[in-house]
Amino acid sequence: MRDNHPVVDVHLTTTDGVRIGATWLPRSQDTAFVVVHGLTGSRSTPRMAAIVDVLQRHGSVCAIDMRGHGTSAGETTLGMDEVLDVDAAVAYARKQGIDRVVTIGFSMGGAVVVRHAAGAAAERDTPHHRVDAVASVSAPAFWFYRGTRIMRVVHSIVESPAGRLAMRARGTAITHRPWPTPPPMSPEEAARLIDTPFLIVHGDADHYFPMEHPRALERASEANPQRSVVIVPGLRHAESGISPESVDLIARWGCAPARL
């Protein structure tokens, strides 16, 4: 129990057969937040627990471990097949009778929820469960970005057998299989297709994905009258940097989206 409410650990199965670990915190039937961590994260980290604690004041929460992370099976595909993980969580929330489902993703998870909201799960010829709103935090706009020192380090790790082995030992299983040609729809491309309320949150001090990323997502989604952009002064990156106040802003927006 948390604050006299039940906390339920569940296992979801994606349409491609991957078992996904999730935690369900039922609060209200009005709104549920599906929360998606970044690369190397999980739903059980202290920083994610702090985010969930804020969100559950505003609605139910389904926090997942993407494939290859935490208690989930499979290997991470670095943002391609993870749309199916999010879709399974959205479907689960719908089955609990939730009226409104909002996805919130951080870093790689932000790219995933943007792609999911654009219907990327349907690229795999699977049912796609629509969301009522989507918020990305510190998300990349482009694939294969190497414009910062830390992203060059990330690429050197995920592209080498030794790097992937080291990451597996630390709890993140990364696939060795290359992406198809052409690659899957990028977050920038996906942003053009989103027709639901869409919130882009980014820090002006992000050392992974600098300001060119939120600006690209902003330009791509300019035709969406329900799109808002919040640039947070001093925020560096994703779960590790976001404040409770910013999470509260996202939650309030998710319950009643309006232009910010």
ROBA-871686 format. One record per atom (N, C-alpha, C): y, x negated, z. Coordinates in steps of 0.001 Angstrom, whole numbers, padded with zeros to 6 digits, always signed. Atoms other than C-alpha are relative to their C-alpha. Layout:
<nodes>
YXZ...
</nodes>
This chain:
<nodes>
-001202-000851+000000+000000+000000+000000+001257-000889+000000-001288+000666-000044+003594-001062-000625+001047+001080+000208-000985-001030-000330+006385+000936+001041-000632+001393-000003+000736-001262-000101+003790+003680+001705-000419+000576-001341+000474-000432+001308+002930+003873-001987-001238-000823-000358+001192+000759+000388-000465+002871-003415+000322-001038-001071-000055+001029+001044-000810-000296-005475-001407-000113-000561+001323-000078+000611-003684-000120-007933-000159-001122-001017+000352+000999+001008-005185-003104-009754-000976+000631-000978+000822-000626+001032-006662-001928-013039-000291-001014-001096+000295+000788+001190-008263-003433-016112+000099+000911-001216-000190-000738+001241-007190-002208-019519-000765-000699-001106+000674+000598+001150-009008-002773-022783+000832+000267-001242-000811-000134+001206-007017-003439-025928-000861+000486-001162+000741-000496+001156-007968-002059-029315-000797-001091-000694+000843+001072+000545-009306-005497-030273-000988-000523+001037+001076+000280-000942-011551-005544-027200+000283-001012+001078-000344+000974-001037-009661-007869-024839+000292+000731+001309-000206-000611-001315-009738-007045-021129+001280-000559+000620-001318+000372-000499-006230-007080-019660+000137+000420+001458-000262-000318-001394-005455-007286-015950+001382+000607+000165-001279-000679-000211-002692-004998-014714+000075+000527+001422-000251-000646-001286-001154-003634-011542+000847+001235-000242-000698-001270+000172-000047-000006-011402+000593+000411+001337-000701-000454-001192+002555+001069-008856+000601+001369-000302-000519-001343+000292+002976+004855-009105+001139+000367+000946-001145-000414-000807+006354+006066-007925+000479+001396-000384-000462-001311+000453+007545+008998-010049-000619+000289-001350+000511-000388+001310+006446+010935-013095+001071-000102-001076-001101+000007+000963+009837+010524-014730-000017-001239-000892-000150+001250+000749+009943+006851-015761-001011-001023+000491+000844+001149-000331+007511+003945-015876+000500-001203-000784-000372+001263+000624+008376+000329-016620-001261-000824-000239+001068+000945+000325+005813-001826-018423+000643-001378-000046-000655+001289-000189+006672-005388-017391-000892-001108-000548+000766+001003+000740+005621-008375-019503+000613-001377+000245-000455+001348-000349+005902-011996-018340+000126-000889-001235-000100+000983+001067+006571-015101-020416-001210-000914-000053+001086+000967+000145+004308-017941-021548-000204-000757+001305+000487+000647-001224+002371-019490-018608+000244+000851+001251-000247-000835-001166+003448-016631-016319-001163+000924+000301+000971-001052-000302+001524-013770-014761+000679+001042+000870-000572-001071-000805+002108-010544-012896+000022-000344+001482+000149+000301-001422+001232-012222-009579+000911-001120+000490-000899+001053-000459+003892-014949-009486+001062+000588+000926-001046-000516-000893+006516-014642-006737+001219+000527-000748-001193-000465+000723+009320-014310-009296-000256+001344-000679+000305-001296+000603+007526-011463-011082-000123+001074+001076+000089-000963-001104+006761-009789-007755+001387+000461+000434-001369-000366-000371+010485-009879-006953+000603+000963-001018-000483-000896+001052+011277-008239-010302-000611+001385+000164+000690-001282-000175+008670-005535-009720+000551+000747+001209-000535-000650-001194+010075-004867-006249+001302+000744-000298-001239-000688+000376+013438-004002-007798-000301+001197-000896+000292-001073+000951+011984-001936-010622-000618+001216+000669+000706-001138-000585+009776+000187-008363+000908+000881+000851-000967-000893-000648+012886+001543-006652+000476+001095-000956-000523-000912+001020+013643+003331-009917-001088+000780-000730+001069-000694+000704+010238+004398-011215-001330-000692+000206+001319+000630-000043+006572+003586-011612+000035-001305-000793+000040+001304+000662+005639+000077-012762-001431-000325-000391+001265+000584+000448+002770-001301-014824+000285-001436-000397-000199+001422+000272+002836-005102-014659-001307-000577-000522+001225+000491+000626+000361-006845-016942-000045-001519-000031+000233+001386+000408-001131-010264-017500-000343+000026-001481+000361+000071+001406-001016-010935-021213-001272-000819-000183+001247+000707+000291-004216-012237-022784+000179-001511+000175-000050+001432-000242-005016-015793-021778+000758-000401+001245-000786+000267-001204-002969-015486-018575-000594+000754+001188+000376-000704-001219-003754-014581-014975-001439+000454-000007+001359-000542-000067-006769-012306-014634-000483+000564-001330+000395-000561+001294-006847-011302-018299-000934-000933-000750+000913+000769+000850-009529-012403-020727+000739-000461-001257-000550+000391+001289-008987-013915-024149+000886-001223+000061-000911+001135+000136-006501-016514-025321+001335+000505-000522-001300-000391+000516-002797-016238-025895+000150-000436-001452-000312+000304+001401-001768-016094-029543+001495-000252-000164-001413+000391-000006+001828-016930-028584+000904+001064-000614-000877-001089+000390+003248-013517-029372-000493+000868-001131+000489-000782+001134+001137-012205-032250-000821+001201+000473+000891-001099-000382-001740-010147-030816+000371+000636+001334-000392-000542-001300-000050-009580-027465+000633+001383-000092-000503-001380+000144+001519-006420-028893-001080+001012+000367+001098-000898-000357-001923-004883-028349-000157+000103+001512+000026-000037-001462-001771-005815-024655+001048+000982+000516-001075-000918-000388+001551-004010-024326-000367+001433-000365+000358-001350+000424+000238-001047-026280-001019+000623+000950+000984-000517-000956-002706-000712-023889+000676+000434+001294-000716-000360-001227-000305-000676-020940+000830+001265-000191-000771-001213+000287+001936+001934-022570-000929+001215-000030+000972-001098+000051-001122+004079-023290-000455+000387+001404+000420-000284-001373-002224+003750-019647+001076+000797+000735-001084-000720-000670+001195+004849-018374+000085+001440-000494-000027-001364+000542+001133+007840-020710-001120+000846+000604+001131-000746-000556-002284+008818-019360+000231+000406+001455-000324-000370-001382-000816+008910-015849+001001+001145+000057-000909-001135+000042+001462+011714-016994+001469-000366+000021-001393+000446-000025+004629+009632-017234+000758+000560-001202-000808-000579+001076+007383+011280-019250+000680-001071-000846-000843+000993+000673+009372+008158-020115-000553-001390+000278+000542+001352-000154+007973+004650-020723+000982-000999-000603-000949+001040+000392+010262+001622-020906-000704-001344+000098+000580+001339-000045+009010-001860-021822+001097-001021+000278-000926+001080-000354+010693-004942-020343-000769-001307-000125+000701+001257+000212+009680-008400-021540+000910-001197+000181-000737+001223-000295+010743-011901-020574-000478-001131-000904+000303+001142+000861+010886-014854-023008-001020+000398-001071+001003-000425+000972+007669-014649-025071-000324+001482+000169+000216-001423-000236+007093-011281-023428+001101+000856-000584-001092-000710+000643+010511-010256-024699-000216+000141-001488+000324-000074+001428+009501-011124-028244-001089+001035-000247+001129-000920+000166+006312-009118-027759+000455+001455+000104-000407-001404-000139+008011-005934-026521+000916+000432-001142-000824-000328+001170+010555-006096-029354-000896+000308-001195+000923-000223+001111+007733-006407-031873-000784+001302+000195+000742-001232-000268+005796-003617-030166+000863+001222-000275-000879-001148+000197+008795-001269-030193+000243+000286-001474-000180-000163+001444+009096-001855-033944-001267+000457-000699+001246-000474+000598+005501-000760-034467-000940-001089-000433+000839+001112+000444+003886-004182-034791-001471+000200+000321+001418-000251-000297+000693-002925-033154-000691+000648-001185+000578-000666+001168+000180-000853-036281-000348-000980-001110+000394+001022+000970-000037-004104-038274-001496-000265+000063+001428+000241-000205-003544-004335-036837-000821+001257-000284+000685-001254+000337-004427-000849-038139-000542+000697+001242+000387-000657-001246-004554+000496-034595+001033+001064+000342-001002-000972-000447-002872+003468-032938+001155-000713+000697-001176+000581-000638+000648+002668-031793+000619+001033+000920-000569-000907-000981+002016+004243-028629+001491-000312+000137-001437+000220+000001+005772+004633-028919+000547-000093+001422-000712+000087-001268+008099+003674-026106+001321+000751-000131-001267-000726-000010+011246+005487-025071+001200-000931+000047-001059+001002-000018+013292+002322-024578-000655-001365+000166+000531+001359-000084+012825-001450-024749+001122-000945+000399-000955+001013-000434+014583-004330-022999-000632-001376-000137+000462+001384+000110+014182-007986-023924+000919-000885+000830-000755+000936-000827+015255-010758-021555-000356-001416-000444+000195+001399+000414+015704-014326-022855-000999-000133-001136+000990+000018+001082+013693-013512-025970+000454-000886-001153-000338+000689+001246+013531-015755-029034+000184+001011-001121-000153-000836+001192+014704-014268-032306-000889-000483-001130+000702+000618+001127+012795-016677-034551-001303-000637+000477+001213+000771-000248+009320-018161-034708+000267-001488-000261+000036+001448+000267+008710-021926-034626+001321-000690+000355-001308+000564-000341+012064-022660-032949-000169-001329+000737+000049+001336-000598+012511-026355-032117+001400-000560+000240-001386+000432-000090+016262-026478-031622+000436-000521+001349-000320+000557-001310+016169-027460-027940-001103-000971+000405+000976+001017-000400+014445-030377-026269-001232+000641+000623+001145-000585-000689+012277-028173-024093-000914+000751-000961+000863-000687+000969+011065-026130-027066-000759-000992-000878+000762+001032+000722+010110-029324-028882-001181-000461+000846+001102+000354-000898+008027-030221-025829-001063+001097-000010+000952-001117+000021+006442-026739-025791-000848-000045-001263+000755+000054+001250+005467-027050-029454-000995-001157-000010+000918+001144-000011+003955-030492-028916-001222+000289+000860+001124-000344-000877+001780-029041-026140-000924+001009-000672+000852-001075+000522+000563-025864-027838-000653-000372-001323+000551+000374+001299-000109-027611-031154-001031-001117+000076+000955+001103-000119-002340-030381-029761-001194+000411+000849+001175-000316-000822-005917-030117-028437+000163-000448+001447-000170+000498-001364-005019-032252-025429+000974+000873+000782-000968-000860-000668-002013-030087-024642-000592+001344+000372+000630-001296-000294-004009-026873-024892-001017-000128+001119+000975+000221-001070-006732-028334-022680+000705-000102+001350-000753+000130-001243-004154-029275-020062+000540+001351+000461-000512-001319-000357-002645-025803-020184-001113+000913+000502+001133-000809-000470-006074-024193-019808-000341-000364+001444+000282+000429-001366-006635-026274-016679+001028+000552+000988-001063-000549-000847-003355-024869-015352+000050+001525-000042+000121-001450-000050-004400-021273-016049+000482+000767-001206-000442-000681+001220-003097-020530-019552-000882-000434-001157+000911+000294+001111-005670-020322-022356+000716+000295-001315-000741-000115+001256-003997-020944-025735-000970-000138-001162+000908+000047+001141-005799-020220-028983+000245-001237-000862-000136+001099+000958-006498-023023-031430+000131+000527-001420-000015-000582+001336-006518-020610-034354+001425+000095-000535-001353-000088+000562-003513-020856-036677+000370+001438-000333-000485-001306+000436-001382-017868-037514-000268+000194-001488+000185-000265+001428-001863-016162-040871+001247-000391-000797-001120+000213+000916+000333-016831-043882+000130+001225-000892-001198+000268-000799+002814-015214-043983-000215+000335+001469+000159-000260-001428+003304-015150-040206+000329+001443+000338-000306-001377-000405+003579-011893-038254+001503+000243+000069-001398-000403-000079+006845-009996-038109+000701-000681+001172-000743+000699-001045+009405-012019-036161+000792+000994+000845-000849-000895-000786+011497-010544-033335+001269+000417-000749-001197-000344+000773+014568-010701-035585-000312+001086-001024+000398-001023+000969+012762-008738-038291-000317+001318+000695+000364-001209-000740+011410-006310-035708+001227+000745+000504-001200-000630-000554+014863-005683-034241+000650+000949-000996-000582-000865+001028+015951-004155-037546-000678+001371-000039+000797-001221+000120+013244-001499-037221+000035+000879+001237+000011-000754-001254+013830-000354-033640+001020+001133-000071-000888-001162+000048+015271+003154-033503+000102+000706+001347-000115-000521-001361+014985+003737-029752+001043-000823+000748-000917+000818-000786+017374+002517-027024-000545-001419+000192+000407+001405+000059+017274-001294-027133+001050-000816+000743-000894+000825-000810+018786-003625-024528-000378-001467-000163+000190+001441+000158+019177-007344-025256+000722-000679+001154-000572+000720-001136+019728-009427-022101-000262-001486-000203+000160+001437+000223+020336-013160-022391+001020-000741+000859-000914+000826-000769+021920-015939-020381+000757-000974-000882-000777+000941+000804+024715-018100-021725-000331-001453+000318+000436+001353-000336+023038-021121-020105-001484-000201-000300+001435+000089+000310+019551-020578-021588-000309-001331-000671+000327+001330+000525+018013-024006-022172-001246+000017-000873+001093-000163+000955+015045-022678-024165+000536+000555-001320-000485-000717+001186+016691-020240-026575+001495+000269+000166-001445-000161-000189+020483-020628-026825+000544+001247-000678-000657-001251+000366+022997-018026-027885-000252+000453-001435+000302-000441+001371+022005-018013-031551-001109+001061-000015+001111-000961-000034+018937-015986-030514+000475+001418+000325-000459-001375-000221+020590-012963-028865+000968+000477-001073-000926-000412+001055+023265-012987-031541-000760+000423-001255+000813-000402+001153+020594-012837-034249-000639+001361+000234+000563-001319-000316+018879-009921-032490+001083+001080-000052-001115-000949+000026+022267-008237-032102+000362+000376-001437-000337-000288+001400+023083-008580-035805-001094+000819-000675+001114-000696+000654+019626-007431-036848-000058+001472+000389+000110-001377-000502+019893-004261-034753+001324+000749-000042-001339-000595-000013+023510-003403-035565+000005+001451-000483+000042-001389+000482+022472-000159-037299-000492+000972+001067+000523-000849-001077+020958+001139-034045+001136+000355+000959-001113-000357-000886+023656+003092-032169-000367-000039+001476+000466+000025-001389+021537+002891-029007-000310-001418+000469+000220+001403-000381+021493-000909-028891+001158-000527+000843-001005+000628-000855+023334-002768-026107-000362-001460+000210+000186+001427-000250+023797-006468-025412+000714-000364+001296-000587+000492-001242+024389-008004-021989-000222-001504+000059+000074+001449-000150+025178-011722-021780+000339-000319+001452-000145+000253-001435+024722-012917-018197+000523-001417+000210-000538+001345-000236+026973-015839-017204-000889-000802+000948+000756+000909-000854+025009-018776-015812-001499+000184-000002+001454-000215+000038+021557-017284-016436-000639-001014-000923+000695+000976+000823+019215-019965-017660-001120+000675-000788+001079-000524+000840+015896-018436-018656-000941+000926+000758+001104-000919-000273+013739-015369-018105-000219+000268+001485+000333-000402-001366+011896-014549-014870+000551-000961+001042-000368+001001-000998+012796-017801-013152+001487-000002+000311-001438+000067-000209+016527-017267-013503+000683+001323+000270-000695-001286-000066+017246-013549-013466+000213+000445+001446-000354-000439-001352+018955-012053-010420-000472+001429+000251+000334-001397-000302+018003-008847-008599+001034+000971-000560-001046-000874+000527+021344-007413-009717-000207+000274-001486+000252-000202+001429+020484-007962-013385-001230+000865-000225+001195-000850+000113+017030-006440-012902+000363+001446+000315-000425-001354-000357+018650-003444-011220+000776+000642-001149-000738-000516+001159+021008-003056-014197-000962+000452-001093+000991-000353+001024+018036-003073-016578-000731+001283+000387+000731-001188-000458+016195-000497-014464+000849+001258-000130-000882-001168+000100+019184+001837-014300+000209+000391-001457-000124-000279+001433+019687+001502-018043-001274+000664-000514+001260-000554+000476+015999+002224-018610-000199+001454+000374+000141-001391-000437+016188+005455-016642+000952+000932-000737-000999-000829+000690+019282+006689-018488+000780-000876-000966-000649+000944+000914+020096+004480-021489+001361+000480-000484-001334-000235+000540+023753+004291-022438+000520-001344-000483-000551+001257+000494+025794+001714-024274+000633-000761+001152-000553+000853-001056+026650-001184-021962+001042-000942-000597
</nodes>
